[in-house]
């Protein structure tokens, strides 16, 4: 673990994410990249990506108040400095980044530019009509990020992550996800609870499921684990209820990263869990 990216909008949830990242960094000697993206109305639609107004390539600003933008940047820089000053930072390097642009595009670019190993984001979660119509930058990052993402809603203690529930269908090539899952398990020295949610629409016998899971464990040489089957009507509810029943401290999922009409038709279990789960959620994009 070398670099942890923490996007912040200075909300309470973003503060929880930064605290959690700082705890991990103190134990792993990772660098934290703390980033705030000023999403100035109209600018992101013109520019489509990130930029640093001061000293960077500038889009046409004829109709924008450049002075106002720079004031926003300076205020964000002051707030980021204040955030870092309250952390235990003697042994943690924190790189402060403030840019103007579309938050999703800027975060995505920064992940690639900095070769980030992990993103930790705060999220409030959304429900109902808001979830359908609005979506969020967090959901888009979860769906597309080229590195694992941890989303957090509440203050969490790094030392109390002992049990991680990994929900999967245990099919196909998941070597990349398992490799990253091992890193997660090592960070927290946690036990993995592998679970398949058995639903009426995709019913399988316990005998069949446990055989699939044992093959998966042997294929990837997984250790310190338990095997579980949980019955529910839909996968999302099953994952959440399973975690409640066993007292899991974190949920781990793979995401397909679908876009466009495929995303609308298939939906995303990972994004639904990020929205609804009370526990931290770790997601990793399948390499397909």
Helices and strands as residue ranges (DSSP letters): E 3-7, H 12-28, E 31-38, H 43-47, E 50-51, H 66-85, E 94-101, H 103-113, E 118-122, H 128-133, H 137-144, E 148-152, G 158-160, E 163-167, H 175-188, E 191-198, G 200-202, H 206-220, E 225-231, H 235-246, E 250-255, H 260-266, H 269-276, E 280-285
